Amino acid sequence: MEIGIDSFAAANVKDTTNNSDALVQLLDRMEHADQVGLDIFGIGEHHRKEFLDSAPAMILAAAAARTKRIRLTSAVTVLSAADPVRVFQNFATLDLISQGRAEMVVGRGSFIEAFPLFGYNLNDYDALFTEKLDLLLNIRDNEVVTWSGKFRAPLVNQAIYPRPLQDPFPVWLGVGGTPASFVRAGTLGLPLMVAVIGGETHRFRPLVDLYREAGRKAGHPEEKLKVGLHSLGYVGETTAKAVEEFYPGYAEIFTRIGRERGWPPVTRPHFDSQNGLTGAYLVGGPEEIAEKILHHSEALGGISRITFQMDNAGLSHQQLLRAIELLGTKVAPLVNK
C-alpha cells in the first residue's frame, strides 16, 4: 500500500509576513517525507486566506527539485474552475522536471471561492466538471486534439505541448459522497481517491462497490480500478500524545469553518467519536494507526493508497516533521508487513 501526506499549505493567518517561512518549511517537510520513504505527497488547491496552495503545481515543482523518489500530486486540482489545457501543461512540465513522478487528482473541491474568482457560475457545478474532465482526458490521450464544448472555445486539430514523460499520465478522480461521481470514475477507468473527512469509513463501501461495478461493466481490468483514501490524520509517539497535540488546532480550524457553513462548534466528544476504530480520523500512535489503516482497507474491499491530511493551526513545524518520520519509519512498515 502506498502511504503519504496531503497538505493544504497552511498559512499563518495571524501574521501573513511569515507565509514565506511557511512555504519554505512545507518544502522541508516534503523533502523529509521523501527521505523517510513515504510514497506520495499531495498539495491541495484553495483560494482562501488560511491556505497558500492556490498554485499547487509551483509548490510541487519546487519540491521536485529537492526530492528523488516520492511521487508528487495535486490533492485536488479544482478542475471545474480551471482551463484543462493549462492544467495539463503545468503537470506535464512537472512530470518532466520530476523525471516521471507527477500525478494529479482532479475534483470539484470542497470550497466554492474558485467559481466567482475565475468567472464561473456555481449553478454549472456538475456540467463544468464533466466537460472539463472530458477535455483533460482527451488532451492526455492525444497529442493533437479536436474538441468542442459549452464552456470553452473549441480546439480544432490543435497540438498541445509539452507531453509528459509518463504515458498515460496518471489522473485520479477525487470524490466525496456523490454516487454519480463514483460511477463516473469507474466508467472512465480512473483510479479513485475517496475523501473521508467525517463519519465512519465503512459507510463508503457501497459507493466503492458502485465504482468497481461500473468499471467492470465498462470493460476496465481490475488492476486499473485502484482505490485511495484521504483522511485527517496525525501520528504521535503514543495515541494520547497525538490527540493532545492535534486536537486544539483541529478544533480551532473546524469551528471557524463551521461558522461559515452553519455547523455547531467542535467538541472533544465529537472528535473522539470520529477517532475511534471505525471513525474517519487517523490520529494516534504508530501501532494504532497501522491497525486502523488495515481495518479501513478491509472495510472498503482493499485500498492501494492512503494519504494523511495533517495541516493544523496548533502543530509546529517540528511536530509535523516528527509525525512524517513516524509515518514513514513506523506506520508504513507495520502496514506493509
QUIUR-V346599 format. One record per residue. PHI is phi in degrees with one decimal (NA if undefined). PSI is psi as a letter, one per 20 degrees, with the letter a starting at -180 (* if undefined). D_FIRST is the distance of its C-alpha to the first C-alpha in Angstrom with 2 decimals. Layout:
PHI & PSI & D_FIRST
PHI & PSI & D_FIRST
//
This chain:
NA & p & 0.00
-79.4 & p & 3.80
-128.5 & p & 6.33
-161.1 & a & 9.93
-124.5 & q & 13.45
-116.2 & p & 15.83
-130.2 & q & 19.50
-103.5 & j & 22.77
52.9 & m & 24.79
-57.3 & p & 26.90
-89.8 & r & 30.58
-92.4 & n & 33.28
-70.8 & i & 35.31
-86.8 & h & 38.03
-149.9 & n & 38.63
-68.2 & i & 37.51
-66.7 & i & 39.06
-90.6 & j & 36.03
-70.0 & h & 33.58
-63.7 & g & 33.79
-62.9 & h & 32.63
-61.6 & g & 29.79
-72.1 & h & 28.42
-62.1 & g & 28.96
-66.2 & h & 27.02
-60.2 & g & 24.13
-63.8 & h & 24.04
-60.3 & g & 24.19
-69.0 & h & 21.08
-65.5 & g & 19.23
-64.1 & g & 20.48
-63.8 & g & 19.52
-60.2 & h & 15.86
-64.4 & g & 15.98
-67.7 & h & 17.84
-91.1 & j & 15.62
93.0 & j & 12.56
-68.4 & q & 10.62
-93.1 & h & 9.03
-148.3 & q & 10.95
-135.6 & p & 14.28
-113.6 & q & 16.08
-118.7 & p & 19.79
-76.1 & a & 21.43
-139.2 & o & 24.91
-138.4 & r & 27.77
-131.9 & l & 31.52
-133.9 & q & 32.53
-62.0 & h & 34.15
-81.2 & i & 31.40
-129.5 & q & 28.76
-114.5 & k & 29.04
-109.1 & k & 26.55
-69.7 & i & 29.08
-127.6 & m & 28.38
-60.2 & h & 24.62
-62.5 & h & 24.89
-69.4 & g & 27.32
-64.3 & g & 25.09
-64.5 & h & 22.20
-66.2 & h & 24.78
-62.7 & g & 26.05
-68.0 & h & 22.61
-59.3 & h & 22.18
-73.3 & i & 25.30
-111.5 & j & 24.01
-125.4 & r & 20.50
-123.1 & h & 19.48
-126.1 & h & 15.80
-64.5 & q & 13.92
-80.9 & q & 13.66
-122.5 & p & 16.26
-139.9 & r & 16.57
-81.8 & r & 18.96
-158.6 & m & 18.10
-116.4 & r & 20.22
-78.6 & p & 23.08
-80.4 & n & 25.97
-66.9 & h & 26.97
-57.7 & h & 29.85
-108.3 & j & 31.83
-125.1 & r & 31.05
-90.8 & o & 32.45
-56.6 & h & 29.86
-63.5 & g & 31.71
-68.6 & h & 31.32
-58.9 & g & 27.70
-62.7 & g & 26.97
-61.7 & g & 29.20
-61.8 & g & 27.59
-80.9 & h & 24.04
-65.6 & h & 25.36
-64.9 & g & 27.10
-58.7 & h & 24.03
-63.6 & h & 22.25
-68.3 & g & 25.27
-61.4 & g & 25.47
-87.0 & j & 21.85
59.6 & l & 22.20
87.5 & k & 19.67
-113.0 & j & 17.00
-93.7 & q & 18.03
-146.9 & r & 16.81
-141.2 & q & 18.31
-110.1 & p & 17.63
-107.3 & q & 21.06
-165.0 & a & 22.63
-100.1 & i & 25.89
80.9 & q & 25.18
-101.4 & i & 26.09
-119.8 & r & 29.35
-113.6 & j & 32.29
-59.8 & h & 33.95
-66.6 & h & 32.89
-66.6 & g & 35.04
-67.3 & h & 38.46
-60.6 & h & 37.54
-107.0 & j & 37.10
81.1 & k & 39.78
-109.5 & q & 37.94
-92.4 & p & 39.02
-62.1 & h & 36.65
-65.6 & i & 38.26
-94.2 & j & 36.57
-44.5 & g & 33.09
-78.9 & h & 31.56
-63.4 & h & 33.84
-59.9 & g & 32.99
-66.0 & g & 29.25
-58.9 & g & 29.75
-67.1 & g & 32.14
-72.8 & h & 30.26
-65.3 & g & 26.97
-59.4 & g & 29.12
-67.5 & g & 30.64
-58.9 & g & 27.45
-68.7 & h & 25.97
-63.1 & g & 29.43
-65.0 & g & 29.49
-59.4 & h & 26.05
-91.3 & i & 27.16
-139.6 & p & 30.77
-70.1 & h & 32.46
-115.8 & p & 35.68
-121.2 & p & 35.54
-121.0 & p & 38.15
-158.0 & q & 37.23
-144.5 & q & 39.03
-155.8 & a & 38.27
-88.4 & h & 39.87
-102.9 & i & 38.51
-144.7 & q & 38.62
-60.2 & q & 41.15
-68.9 & q & 40.59
-114.0 & p & 39.40
-123.1 & o & 41.65
50.9 & l & 40.67
-99.6 & p & 38.92
-82.0 & p & 36.87
-125.6 & p & 34.00
-133.5 & r & 32.88
-78.8 & r & 31.06
-93.5 & q & 28.58
-72.8 & r & 25.05
-70.5 & g & 23.81
-78.6 & q & 20.92
-142.9 & o & 22.30
-81.3 & q & 21.28
-71.1 & p & 20.19
-70.8 & p & 16.94
-123.9 & o & 18.14
-98.5 & q & 16.12
-105.1 & o & 18.29
-88.9 & p & 18.13
-132.4 & q & 19.72
-104.8 & d & 21.22
-129.1 & k & 22.99
-90.9 & o & 25.21
-53.7 & h & 25.01
-61.5 & h & 26.45
-69.1 & h & 23.61
-66.3 & g & 21.05
-64.8 & g & 23.50
-60.2 & g & 24.06
-60.8 & g & 20.42
-66.3 & g & 20.34
-61.3 & h & 23.77
-82.6 & i & 22.92
71.2 & k & 19.72
-93.7 & q & 17.80
-61.2 & q & 14.13
-112.8 & p & 14.40
-112.1 & o & 13.67
-97.4 & o & 15.16
-90.2 & o & 16.94
-110.8 & n & 17.69
-112.8 & j & 20.13
179.2 & r & 22.24
79.0 & b & 22.97
-113.2 & p & 20.76
-60.3 & h & 17.34
-64.9 & i & 18.17
-68.2 & i & 21.12
-85.7 & i & 19.02
-58.0 & g & 18.28
-59.5 & h & 21.52
-70.8 & g & 20.71
-64.7 & h & 17.30
-63.3 & h & 19.34
-58.6 & g & 21.88
-59.5 & g & 19.45
-66.9 & h & 18.34
-66.2 & g & 22.01
-62.9 & h & 23.26
-65.3 & g & 20.97
-64.7 & g & 22.21
-63.3 & h & 25.76
-82.0 & i & 25.53
88.0 & j & 24.59
-84.9 & p & 21.09
-66.5 & q & 18.94
-55.6 & h & 16.11
-67.5 & i & 13.50
-81.0 & h & 14.87
-92.7 & m & 14.35
-82.2 & q & 10.85
-123.0 & p & 10.51
-116.0 & q & 9.39
-129.0 & p & 10.96
-112.9 & p & 13.30
-141.1 & q & 15.16
-65.9 & p & 17.79
-163.4 & r & 16.75
-165.9 & p & 18.04
-111.7 & p & 17.57
-119.6 & r & 20.85
-61.5 & h & 22.24
-136.6 & r & 22.93
-63.8 & g & 22.47
-60.8 & g & 26.17
-68.6 & g & 26.07
-61.6 & g & 23.06
-65.9 & g & 24.90
-59.1 & h & 28.17
-79.0 & h & 26.90
-84.1 & h & 24.91
-60.8 & g & 27.26
-57.8 & g & 30.40
-68.4 & h & 28.91
-58.6 & g & 26.88
-62.6 & h & 30.17
-63.5 & g & 32.04
-64.5 & g & 29.80
-76.9 & h & 29.45
-69.0 & h & 33.10
-65.9 & g & 34.10
-65.0 & h & 32.05
-61.0 & h & 33.32
-62.9 & h & 36.87
-70.9 & h & 36.29
-106.1 & j & 34.84
82.0 & k & 37.03
-84.2 & q & 34.55
-71.9 & r & 35.95
-59.5 & q & 35.32
-67.8 & p & 32.19
-124.2 & q & 32.89
-64.2 & g & 31.21
-58.9 & h & 31.26
-64.8 & g & 29.46
-60.1 & g & 26.74
-61.3 & h & 26.45
-66.8 & h & 26.15
-77.7 & i & 23.21
-103.8 & j & 21.50
-74.4 & a & 21.82
-59.9 & h & 19.25
-96.6 & i & 19.29
-74.4 & r & 20.06
-73.1 & h & 18.06
-78.5 & q & 18.37
-119.0 & m & 16.02
-115.3 & o & 18.83
172.4 & a & 19.24
-79.4 & r & 18.93
-55.9 & g & 15.83
-64.6 & g & 16.17
-64.4 & g & 16.87
-68.9 & g & 14.01
-60.6 & g & 11.43
-61.3 & g & 13.45
-69.6 & h & 13.59
-59.0 & g & 9.91
-65.0 & h & 9.83
-63.8 & g & 13.16
-63.1 & g & 12.28
-61.8 & g & 9.61
-62.8 & g & 12.44
-64.1 & h & 15.00
-98.8 & j & 13.71
78.2 & k & 13.31
102.9 & p & 9.54
-122.3 & q & 7.32
-109.3 & i & 4.83
-151.0 & q & 5.43
-139.5 & p & 7.59
-124.7 & q & 10.62
-99.4 & p & 13.48
-100.9 & o & 17.03
-101.5 & i & 19.13
-55.2 & p & 22.40
-162.2 & p & 25.20
-62.2 & h & 28.92
-97.1 & i & 29.29
-101.3 & p & 26.74
-83.0 & r & 27.99
-56.9 & g & 26.45
-64.7 & h & 26.35
-65.1 & h & 24.58
-67.7 & h & 21.85
-59.9 & g & 21.53
-66.4 & g & 21.25
-62.3 & g & 18.61
-62.8 & g & 16.47
-62.5 & g & 17.23
-64.6 & h & 16.33
-64.4 & g & 12.93
-78.3 & h & 12.25
-98.3 & i & 14.30
-114.8 & g & 14.11
-69.7 & g & 11.36
-58.2 & g & 8.30
-62.5 & h & 10.05
-64.5 & g & 10.92
-63.7 & g & 7.66
-79.0 & i & 6.45
-67.2 & * & 10.14
//
